Amino acid sequence: MNGLLIVDDEEGVRRALHKALGKEDYQIYLAGDGNEAISIVKERASEIAIVISDYKMPGLDGLQTLVAIGNINPEITRIMLTGYATLESAIAATNEGLDGFLTKPFDNTELRAKVREYFVRKRLKQFVSVQVLRELLNSPQQLVPRKQLATILFADIRGFTVLTERHEPQAWATFLSDNYFSPLGEIIFRHNGTLDKHIGDSIMAIYGAPIAGADDTLRAVQSAIEMRDHMSQLNARLDEAHRMPIGVGLHTGEVVVGMFGSARKREYTALGHTVNLTSRLQKIAAPGQILITQQTYDRVKANVIADALPPVIVRGISEPLHIYNVVRLA
């Protein structure tokens, strides 16, 4: 999904944009008006990732065109280009949820940088730290699906179903957001992990993708310890009906990472056996436990104190799995 659609009624502007952006790894499509652009998106909804549209055009203007394209596929990055940079049009673009706003005349280098920035921000601003986002703005090719060694973390509240049944839904949702999802997400960001997704009360994070580093596994384990400590301190202040003990599982191995999904919804995620094993490991973690596999332990054993546990049988693994419970940092 690397298609970029340029929409402008002036052929000279279309040529200029094509020349400027043709240096990037895009499949370029051109449209002379809004209706033609909408037709192209309908035909190639799974291929078009970015649309840049002039604001002032005969027939459908740029804003109407981009709104219609957003209704077809809200995952497309929509950028307004105009030589009429009025406050009114900028506000209108923002109110309609557009992702970027560029003005003519444009500098080619700045144009390419802005398009990359808007595209990356749309997809990853909710999932990665500011530091990782900054690196991705310079290397958006990191989003292309690929195999990568990474450490996967799953955290989950023990006894969540019972807790949910005790509380009024809206109040419980707010409580979870303020005391569980938000603070644990911030811990992931502080350690430069990628917040992959929430699955019910489970939190999945990736360390080592989209940006890899030598200390990915250690940062993952540090995150897990900080999560456990945060929840332990919080639970000590809460009444029994609100306590949220967590169990955490981590495993290190090869995953396939990248943007996956349908034409309407795509997300950055990790797939493969490593993810499945980590999820199953987390499910057997007792409250307060951080279970890690041998592969993870081997990478952090100089930095952590961990107790070896009896091998366990995990679905999908033919041999018993050697695991450790992380006690603290060394």
C-alpha atoms as a printed R data frame, in Angstrom:
    type eleno elety resid chain resno       x       y       z
1   ATOM     1    CA   MET     A     1   0.000   0.000   0.000
2   ATOM     2    CA   ASN     A     2   2.359   2.745  -1.264
3   ATOM     3    CA   GLY     A     3   0.056   4.517  -3.701
4   ATOM     4    CA   LEU     A     4   0.022   8.315  -3.699
5   ATOM     5    CA   LEU     A     5  -2.759  10.163  -5.537
6   ATOM     6    CA   ILE     A     6  -2.228  13.754  -6.699
7   ATOM     7    CA   VAL     A     7  -5.389  15.763  -7.393
8   ATOM     8    CA   ASP     A     8  -5.109  19.151  -9.107
9   ATOM     9    CA   ASP     A     9  -6.902  20.760 -12.048
10  ATOM    10    CA   GLU     A    10  -3.644  22.329 -13.281
11  ATOM    11    CA   GLU     A    11  -1.510  19.934 -15.296
12  ATOM    12    CA   GLY     A    12   1.654  21.895 -14.461
13  ATOM    13    CA   VAL     A    13   1.088  21.422 -10.722
14  ATOM    14    CA   ARG     A    14   0.421  17.721 -11.211
15  ATOM    15    CA   ARG     A    15   3.688  17.365 -13.142
16  ATOM    16    CA   ALA     A    16   5.621  19.330 -10.513
17  ATOM    17    CA   LEU     A    17   4.262  17.223  -7.664
18  ATOM    18    CA   HIS     A    18   4.888  14.030  -9.617
19  ATOM    19    CA   LYS     A    19   8.504  15.050 -10.206
20  ATOM    20    CA   ALA     A    20   9.026  16.034  -6.554
21  ATOM    21    CA   LEU     A    21   7.449  12.937  -5.053
22  ATOM    22    CA   GLY     A    22   8.596  10.505  -7.722
23  ATOM    23    CA   LYS     A    23  11.956  10.388  -5.951
24  ATOM    24    CA   GLU     A    24  10.231   8.595  -3.057
25  ATOM    25    CA   ASP     A    25   9.065   4.986  -3.095
26  ATOM    26    CA   TYR     A    26   5.475   5.787  -4.140
27  ATOM    27    CA   GLN     A    27   3.271   4.474  -6.914
28  ATOM    28    CA   ILE     A    28   1.978   7.795  -8.267
29  ATOM    29    CA   TYR     A    29  -1.591   8.289  -9.548
30  ATOM    30    CA   LEU     A    30  -2.900  11.539 -11.068
31  ATOM    31    CA   ALA     A    31  -6.395  13.045 -11.176
32  ATOM    32    CA   GLY     A    32  -7.531  16.310 -12.748
33  ATOM    33    CA   ASP     A    33 -10.603  16.830 -10.550
34  ATOM    34    CA   GLY     A    34 -12.385  15.549  -7.471
35  ATOM    35    CA   ASN     A    35 -14.696  13.114  -9.222
36  ATOM    36    CA   GLU     A    36 -11.810  11.428 -11.031
37  ATOM    37    CA   ALA     A    37  -9.908  11.172  -7.733
38  ATOM    38    CA   ILE     A    38 -12.849   9.547  -5.975
39  ATOM    39    CA   SER     A    39 -13.196   7.021  -8.805
40  ATOM    40    CA   ILE     A    40  -9.514   6.106  -8.563
41  ATOM    41    CA   VAL     A    41  -9.768   5.587  -4.803
42  ATOM    42    CA   LYS     A    42 -12.853   3.412  -5.197
43  ATOM    43    CA   GLU     A    43 -11.025   1.254  -7.745
44  ATOM    44    CA   ARG     A    44  -7.754   1.111  -5.789
45  ATOM    45    CA   ALA     A    45  -8.840   1.486  -2.165
46  ATOM    46    CA   SER     A    46  -6.325  -1.107  -0.983
47  ATOM    47    CA   GLU     A    47  -3.446   0.543  -2.873
48  ATOM    48    CA   ILE     A    48  -3.838   4.270  -2.158
49  ATOM    49    CA   ALA     A    49  -2.110   5.328   1.071
50  ATOM    50    CA   ILE     A    50  -1.885   9.116   0.567
51  ATOM    51    CA   VAL     A    51  -3.974  11.692  -1.292
52  ATOM    52    CA   ILE     A    52  -2.766  15.245  -1.905
53  ATOM    53    CA   SER     A    53  -5.500  17.488  -3.276
54  ATOM    54    CA   ASP     A    54  -5.558  21.093  -4.382
55  ATOM    55    CA   TYR     A    55  -8.095  23.158  -2.445
56  ATOM    56    CA   LYS     A    56  -9.538  25.350  -5.184
57  ATOM    57    CA   MET     A    57 -10.807  23.285  -8.140
58  ATOM    58    CA   PRO     A    58 -13.836  23.430 -10.473
59  ATOM    59    CA   GLY     A    59 -16.704  21.194  -9.368
60  ATOM    60    CA   LEU     A    60 -15.823  19.442  -6.122
61  ATOM    61    CA   ASP     A    61 -13.270  21.481  -4.219
62  ATOM    62    CA   GLY     A    62 -10.356  19.860  -2.417
63  ATOM    63    CA   LEU     A    63 -12.069  19.701   0.949
64  ATOM    64    CA   GLN     A    64 -15.164  18.005  -0.483
65  ATOM    65    CA   THR     A    65 -12.937  15.587  -2.382
66  ATOM    66    CA   LEU     A    66 -10.859  14.625   0.659
67  ATOM    67    CA   VAL     A    67 -13.948  14.227   2.857
68  ATOM    68    CA   ALA     A    68 -15.455  11.853   0.284
69  ATOM    69    CA   ILE     A    69 -12.199   9.899   0.084
70  ATOM    70    CA   GLY     A    70 -12.110   9.655   3.872
71  ATOM    71    CA   ASN     A    71 -15.584   8.132   3.789
72  ATOM    72    CA   ILE     A    72 -14.341   5.489   1.360
73  ATOM    73    CA   ASN     A    73 -11.246   4.653   3.402
74  ATOM    74    CA   PRO     A    74 -10.519   6.596   6.608
75  ATOM    75    CA   GLU     A    75  -7.027   5.079   6.797
76  ATOM    76    CA   ILE     A    76  -5.836   7.117   3.802
77  ATOM    77    CA   THR     A    77  -3.598  10.039   4.741
78  ATOM    78    CA   ARG     A    78  -5.337  13.158   3.371
79  ATOM    79    CA   ILE     A    79  -3.345  16.320   2.691
80  ATOM    80    CA   MET     A    80  -4.655  19.673   1.467
81  ATOM    81    CA   LEU     A    81  -2.535  21.708  -0.965
82  ATOM    82    CA   THR     A    82  -3.484  25.286  -1.704
83  ATOM    83    CA   GLY     A    83  -2.164  28.619  -2.791
84  ATOM    84    CA   TYR     A    84  -5.046  30.213  -0.889
85  ATOM    85    CA   ALA     A    85  -3.696  29.638   2.629
86  ATOM    86    CA   THR     A    86  -6.504  31.342   4.483
87  ATOM    87    CA   LEU     A    87  -7.267  30.699   8.122
88  ATOM    88    CA   GLU     A    88 -10.799  29.690   7.129
89  ATOM    89    CA   SER     A    89  -9.684  26.866   4.838
90  ATOM    90    CA   ALA     A    90  -7.121  25.633   7.376
91  ATOM    91    CA   ILE     A    91  -9.786  25.476  10.088
92  ATOM    92    CA   ALA     A    92 -12.172  23.677   7.757
93  ATOM    93    CA   ALA     A    93  -9.500  21.124   6.887
94  ATOM    94    CA   THR     A    94  -8.741  20.532  10.557
95  ATOM    95    CA   ASN     A    95 -12.413  20.179  11.461
96  ATOM    96    CA   GLU     A    96 -12.851  17.493   8.815
97  ATOM    97    CA   GLY     A    97  -9.995  15.479  10.263
98  ATOM    98    CA   LEU     A    98  -7.481  16.015   7.470
99  ATOM    99    CA   ASP     A    99  -3.931  14.993   8.237
100 ATOM   100    CA   GLY     A   100  -1.915  17.803   6.719
101 ATOM   101    CA   PHE     A   101  -1.972  21.227   5.132
102 ATOM   102    CA   LEU     A   102   0.560  22.419   2.501
103 ATOM   103    CA   THR     A   103   0.819  25.674   0.564
104 ATOM   104    CA   LYS     A   104   1.909  26.622  -2.940
105 ATOM   105    CA   PRO     A   105   4.523  27.432  -4.043
106 ATOM   106    CA   PHE     A   106   6.337  24.528  -2.397
107 ATOM   107    CA   ASP     A   107   9.953  23.534  -1.894
108 ATOM   108    CA   ASN     A   108  10.486  19.975  -3.142
109 ATOM   109    CA   THR     A   109  12.614  18.837  -0.215
110 ATOM   110    CA   GLU     A   110  10.229  20.300   2.343
111 ATOM   111    CA   LEU     A   111   7.256  18.841   0.480
112 ATOM   112    CA   ARG     A   112   8.688  15.311   0.587
113 ATOM   113    CA   ALA     A   113   9.522  15.653   4.275
114 ATOM   114    CA   LYS     A   114   6.036  16.911   5.158
115 ATOM   115    CA   VAL     A   115   4.292  14.146   3.242
116 ATOM   116    CA   ARG     A   116   6.413  11.537   5.053
117 ATOM   117    CA   GLU     A   117   5.694  13.206   8.378
118 ATOM   118    CA   TYR     A   118   1.927  13.333   7.913
119 ATOM   119    CA   PHE     A   119   1.829   9.707   6.739
120 ATOM   120    CA   VAL     A   120   3.880   8.369   9.657
121 ATOM   121    CA   ARG     A   121   2.132  10.484  12.281
122 ATOM   122    CA   LYS     A   122  -1.298   9.294  11.187
123 ATOM   123    CA   ARG     A   123  -0.328   5.681  11.627
124 ATOM   124    CA   LEU     A   124   1.890   5.659  14.660
125 ATOM   125    CA   LYS     A   125   1.315   8.682  16.876
126 ATOM   126    CA   GLN     A   126  -0.813   6.629  19.282
127 ATOM   127    CA   PHE     A   127   1.528   3.653  19.452
128 ATOM   128    CA   VAL     A   128   5.142   4.773  19.779
129 ATOM   129    CA   SER     A   129   7.195   7.171  21.857
130 ATOM   130    CA   VAL     A   130   8.220  10.595  20.595
131 ATOM   131    CA   GLN     A   131  11.802   9.357  20.146
132 ATOM   132    CA   VAL     A   132  10.764   6.415  17.982
133 ATOM   133    CA   LEU     A   133   8.350   8.590  16.002
134 ATOM   134    CA   ARG     A   134  11.168  11.025  15.263
135 ATOM   135    CA   GLU     A   135  13.287   8.209  13.826
136 ATOM   136    CA   LEU     A   136  10.397   6.909  11.746
137 ATOM   137    CA   LEU     A   137   9.837  10.311  10.184
138 ATOM   138    CA   ASN     A   138  13.323   9.966   8.720
139 ATOM   139    CA   SER     A   139  12.904   6.286   7.792
140 ATOM   140    CA   PRO     A   140   9.246   5.526   6.944
141 ATOM   141    CA   GLN     A   141  10.392   2.373   5.105
142 ATOM   142    CA   GLN     A   142  10.583   0.812   8.586
143 ATOM   143    CA   LEU     A   143   6.801   0.341   8.287
144 ATOM   144    CA   VAL     A   144   7.127  -2.047   5.349
145 ATOM   145    CA   PRO     A   145   6.372  -5.646   6.467
146 ATOM   146    CA   ARG     A   146   9.544  -7.564   7.299
147 ATOM   147    CA   LYS     A   147  10.969 -10.209   9.617
148 ATOM   148    CA   GLN     A   148  12.529  -8.846  12.781
149 ATOM   149    CA   LEU     A   149  13.923 -10.136  16.068
150 ATOM   150    CA   ALA     A   150  11.842  -8.589  18.833
151 ATOM   151    CA   THR     A   151  10.702  -9.058  22.403
152 ATOM   152    CA   ILE     A   152   6.942  -9.241  22.886
153 ATOM   153    CA   LEU     A   153   5.249  -8.279  26.158
154 ATOM   154    CA   PHE     A   154   1.717  -9.146  27.230
155 ATOM   155    CA   ALA     A   155   0.209  -7.790  30.456
156 ATOM   156    CA   ASP     A   156  -3.230  -8.728  31.745
157 ATOM   157    CA   ILE     A   157  -5.411  -8.165  34.819
158 ATOM   158    CA   ARG     A   158  -6.082 -11.311  36.844
159 ATOM   159    CA   GLY     A   159  -9.787 -11.856  37.583
160 ATOM   160    CA   PHE     A   160 -10.852  -9.107  35.205
161 ATOM   161    CA   THR     A   161 -14.277 -10.560  34.365
162 ATOM   162    CA   VAL     A   162 -15.299 -10.643  38.032
163 ATOM   163    CA   LEU     A   163 -14.060  -7.083  38.526
164 ATOM   164    CA   THR     A   164 -16.042  -5.858  35.523
165 ATOM   165    CA   GLU     A   165 -19.259  -7.405  36.790
166 ATOM   166    CA   ARG     A   166 -18.954  -5.450  40.050
167 ATOM   167    CA   HIS     A   167 -18.946  -1.993  38.475
168 ATOM   168    CA   GLU     A   168 -21.102   0.347  36.413
169 ATOM   169    CA   PRO     A   169 -19.701   0.255  32.846
170 ATOM   170    CA   GLN     A   170 -18.971   3.959  32.282
171 ATOM   171    CA   ALA     A   171 -17.332   4.488  35.655
172 ATOM   172    CA   TRP     A   172 -15.308   1.276  35.275
173 ATOM   173    CA   ALA     A   173 -14.150   2.278  31.781
174 ATOM   174    CA   THR     A   174 -12.919   5.638  33.089
175 ATOM   175    CA   PHE     A   175 -11.221   3.984  36.060
176 ATOM   176    CA   LEU     A   176  -9.410   1.508  33.792
177 ATOM   177    CA   SER     A   177  -8.268   4.251  31.432
178 ATOM   178    CA   ASP     A   178  -6.928   6.445  34.221
179 ATOM   179    CA   ASN     A   179  -5.341   3.745  36.372
180 ATOM   180    CA   TYR     A   180  -4.370   0.924  34.027
181 ATOM   181    CA   PHE     A   181  -4.266   1.562  30.291
182 ATOM   182    CA   SER     A   182  -2.856   5.107  30.396
183 ATOM   183    CA   PRO     A   183  -0.093   4.656  33.005
184 ATOM   184    CA   LEU     A   184   1.051   1.292  31.619
185 ATOM   185    CA   GLY     A   185   1.034   2.736  28.112
186 ATOM   186    CA   GLU     A   186   3.251   5.590  29.297
187 ATOM   187    CA   ILE     A   187   5.662   3.066  30.805
188 ATOM   188    CA   ILE     A   188   5.910   1.363  27.403
189 ATOM   189    CA   PHE     A   189   6.623   4.712  25.733
190 ATOM   190    CA   ARG     A   190   9.270   5.683  28.316
191 ATOM   191    CA   HIS     A   191  11.170   2.524  27.448
192 ATOM   192    CA   ASN     A   192  10.766   3.127  23.694
193 ATOM   193    CA   GLY     A   193   8.435   0.214  23.166
194 ATOM   194    CA   THR     A   194   5.603   0.108  20.651
195 ATOM   195    CA   LEU     A   195   2.093  -0.140  22.094
196 ATOM   196    CA   ASP     A   196   0.675  -2.685  19.682
197 ATOM   197    CA   LYS     A   197  -2.890  -3.078  20.902
198 ATOM   198    CA   HIS     A   198  -5.380  -3.537  23.715
199 ATOM   199    CA   ILE     A   199  -7.257  -6.839  23.628
200 ATOM   200    CA   GLY     A   200  -9.908  -6.568  26.312
201 ATOM   201    CA   ASP     A   201  -7.816  -5.895  29.414
202 ATOM   202    CA   SER     A   202  -4.626  -7.275  27.811
203 ATOM   203    CA   ILE     A   203  -1.873  -4.931  26.673
204 ATOM   204    CA   MET     A   204   0.540  -6.035  23.938
205 ATOM   205    CA   ALA     A   205   3.823  -4.229  23.349
206 ATOM   206    CA   ILE     A   206   6.734  -4.748  20.957
207 ATOM   207    CA   TYR     A   207  10.379  -3.975  21.723
208 ATOM   208    CA   GLY     A   208  12.655  -4.009  18.691
209 ATOM   209    CA   ALA     A   209  10.224  -2.852  16.025
210 ATOM   210    CA   PRO     A   210   9.737  -0.667  14.136
211 ATOM   211    CA   ILE     A   211  13.113   0.616  15.435
212 ATOM   212    CA   ALA     A   212  15.560  -2.011  16.718
213 ATOM   213    CA   GLY     A   213  18.284  -1.503  19.308
214 ATOM   214    CA   ALA     A   214  20.847  -3.593  21.154
215 ATOM   215    CA   ASP     A   215  18.960  -3.266  24.460
216 ATOM   216    CA   ASP     A   216  15.426  -4.053  23.249
217 ATOM   217    CA   THR     A   217  14.952  -7.096  25.493
218 ATOM   218    CA   LEU     A   218  16.303  -5.363  28.582
219 ATOM   219    CA   ARG     A   219  13.980  -2.402  28.033
220 ATOM   220    CA   ALA     A   220  11.073  -4.810  27.707
221 ATOM   221    CA   VAL     A   221  11.879  -6.456  31.043
222 ATOM   222    CA   GLN     A   222  12.428  -3.063  32.679
223 ATOM   223    CA   SER     A   223   8.978  -2.049  31.439
224 ATOM   224    CA   ALA     A   224   7.438  -5.192  32.924
225 ATOM   225    CA   ILE     A   225   9.027  -4.555  36.310
226 ATOM   226    CA   GLU     A   226   7.867  -0.945  36.313
227 ATOM   227    CA   MET     A   227   4.340  -2.042  35.324
228 ATOM   228    CA   ARG     A   228   4.203  -4.574  38.155
229 ATOM   229    CA   ASP     A   229   5.554  -2.079  40.680
230 ATOM   230    CA   HIS     A   230   3.112   0.611  39.571
231 ATOM   231    CA   MET     A   231   0.128  -1.707  39.889
232 ATOM   232    CA   SER     A   232   1.326  -3.068  43.256
233 ATOM   233    CA   GLN     A   233   1.603   0.439  44.665
234 ATOM   234    CA   LEU     A   234  -1.783   1.382  43.233
235 ATOM   235    CA   ASN     A   235  -3.486  -1.752  44.546
236 ATOM   236    CA   ALA     A   236  -2.142  -1.068  48.025
237 ATOM   237    CA   ARG     A   237  -4.213   2.138  48.062
238 ATOM   238    CA   LEU     A   238  -7.398   0.651  46.584
239 ATOM   239    CA   ASP     A   239 -10.240  -1.239  48.176
240 ATOM   240    CA   GLU     A   240 -10.602  -4.899  47.232
241 ATOM   241    CA   ALA     A   241 -13.338  -4.205  44.663
242 ATOM   242    CA   HIS     A   242 -10.967  -2.036  42.609
243 ATOM   243    CA   ARG     A   243  -7.634  -3.863  42.904
244 ATOM   244    CA   MET     A   244  -6.136  -4.965  39.585
245 ATOM   245    CA   PRO     A   245  -3.341  -7.515  40.067
246 ATOM   246    CA   ILE     A   246  -1.524  -8.193  36.812
247 ATOM   247    CA   GLY     A   247   0.432 -11.039  35.282
248 ATOM   248    CA   VAL     A   248   3.053 -10.413  32.588
249 ATOM   249    CA   GLY     A   249   4.679 -12.647  29.969
250 ATOM   250    CA   LEU     A   250   7.657 -11.920  27.709
251 ATOM   251    CA   HIS     A   251   9.318 -13.894  24.934
252 ATOM   252    CA   THR     A   252  12.016 -13.019  22.417
253 ATOM   253    CA   GLY     A   253  12.058 -14.368  18.890
254 ATOM   254    CA   GLU     A   254  11.484 -13.641  15.227
255 ATOM   255    CA   VAL     A   255   8.242 -11.901  14.253
256 ATOM   256    CA   VAL     A   256   6.811 -10.413  11.086
257 ATOM   257    CA   VAL     A   257   6.129  -6.708  11.665
258 ATOM   258    CA   GLY     A   258   4.514  -4.066   9.491
259 ATOM   259    CA   MET     A   259   1.239  -2.468   8.508
260 ATOM   260    CA   PHE     A   260  -1.466  -5.135   8.254
261 ATOM   261    CA   GLY     A   261  -5.233  -5.077   7.861
262 ATOM   262    CA   SER     A   262  -7.992  -4.260   5.438
263 ATOM   263    CA   ALA     A   263  -8.459  -1.304   3.135
264 ATOM   264    CA   ARG     A   264 -10.631   0.346   5.795
265 ATOM   265    CA   LYS     A   265  -8.489  -0.353   8.840
266 ATOM   266    CA   ARG     A   266  -4.760  -1.032   8.916
267 ATOM   267    CA   GLU     A   267  -2.454  -1.057  11.911
268 ATOM   268    CA   TYR     A   268   1.156  -1.623  12.775
269 ATOM   269    CA   THR     A   269   1.510  -4.988  14.519
270 ATOM   270    CA   ALA     A   270   3.621  -8.107  14.977
271 ATOM   271    CA   LEU     A   271   2.543 -11.557  13.799
272 ATOM   272    CA   GLY     A   272   3.836 -15.080  14.267
273 ATOM   273    CA   HIS     A   273   4.687 -17.870  16.669
274 ATOM   274    CA   THR     A   274   6.570 -15.553  19.051
275 ATOM   275    CA   VAL     A   275   3.443 -13.477  19.630
276 ATOM   276    CA   ASN     A   276   1.251 -16.527  20.211
277 ATOM   277    CA   LEU     A   277   3.717 -18.074  22.658
278 ATOM   278    CA   THR     A   278   3.972 -14.830  24.644
279 ATOM   279    CA   SER     A   279   0.205 -14.573  24.928
280 ATOM   280    CA   ARG     A   280  -0.045 -18.142  26.245
281 ATOM   281    CA   LEU     A   281   2.815 -17.551  28.690
282 ATOM   282    CA   GLN     A   282   1.080 -14.486  30.093
283 ATOM   283    CA   LYS     A   283  -2.073 -16.497  30.726
284 ATOM   284    CA   ILE     A   284  -0.274 -18.791  33.182
285 ATOM   285    CA   ALA     A   285   1.398 -15.949  35.101
286 ATOM   286    CA   ALA     A   286   0.116 -15.639  38.659
287 ATOM   287    CA   PRO     A   287  -0.713 -12.187  40.095
288 ATOM   288    CA   GLY     A   288   2.528 -10.233  40.390
289 ATOM   289    CA   GLN     A   289   4.546 -12.643  38.263
290 ATOM   290    CA   ILE     A   290   6.674 -11.649  35.289
291 ATOM   291    CA   LEU     A   291   7.326 -14.839  33.331
292 ATOM   292    CA   ILE     A   292  10.068 -14.856  30.718
293 ATOM   293    CA   THR     A   293  11.333 -17.600  28.435
294 ATOM   294    CA   GLN     A   294  14.872 -18.941  28.208
295 ATOM   295    CA   GLN     A   295  15.419 -16.882  25.042
296 ATOM   296    CA   THR     A   296  14.553 -13.689  26.905
297 ATOM   297    CA   TYR     A   297  16.451 -14.635  30.064
298 ATOM   298    CA   ASP     A   298  19.648 -15.330  28.121
299 ATOM   299    CA   ARG     A   299  19.642 -11.715  26.891
300 ATOM   300    CA   VAL     A   300  19.079 -10.066  30.287
301 ATOM   301    CA   LYS     A   301  20.524 -12.454  32.878
302 ATOM   302    CA   ALA     A   302  23.398 -10.095  33.675
303 ATOM   303    CA   ASN     A   303  20.904  -7.360  34.540
304 ATOM   304    CA   VAL     A   304  18.075  -9.106  36.394
305 ATOM   305    CA   ILE     A   305  17.445 -11.416  39.314
306 ATOM   306    CA   ALA     A   306  15.078 -14.189  38.237
307 ATOM   307    CA   ASP     A   307  14.005 -17.512  39.699
308 ATOM   308    CA   ALA     A   308  14.001 -20.584  37.485
309 ATOM   309    CA   LEU     A   309  10.596 -22.292  37.560
310 ATOM   310    CA   PRO     A   310   9.654 -25.862  36.650
311 ATOM   311    CA   PRO     A   311   9.260 -26.314  32.885
312 ATOM   312    CA   VAL     A   312   5.708 -25.894  31.638
313 ATOM   313    CA   ILE     A   313   3.748 -27.305  28.733
314 ATOM   314    CA   VAL     A   314   2.366 -24.564  26.498
315 ATOM   315    CA   ARG     A   315  -0.119 -25.214  23.715
316 ATOM   316    CA   GLY     A   316   1.633 -25.219  20.349
317 ATOM   317    CA   ILE     A   317   5.033 -26.191  21.818
318 ATOM   318    CA   SER     A   318   6.013 -29.858  21.705
319 ATOM   319    CA   GLU     A   319   8.793 -29.615  24.317
320 ATOM   320    CA   PRO     A   320   8.429 -28.292  27.893
321 ATOM   321    CA   LEU     A   321   9.140 -24.560  28.042
322 ATOM   322    CA   HIS     A   322  11.886 -23.347  30.389
323 ATOM   323    CA   ILE     A   323  10.707 -20.204  32.137
324 ATOM   324    CA   TYR     A   324  11.826 -17.759  34.835
325 ATOM   325    CA   ASN     A   325  10.018 -15.390  37.168
326 ATOM   326    CA   VAL     A   326  11.658 -11.963  37.237
327 ATOM   327    CA   VAL     A   327  12.183 -10.740  40.791
328 ATOM   328    CA   ARG     A   328  13.973  -7.434  40.262
329 ATOM   329    CA   LEU     A   329  16.765  -5.690  38.411
330 ATOM   330    CA   ALA     A   330  20.262  -6.755  39.474
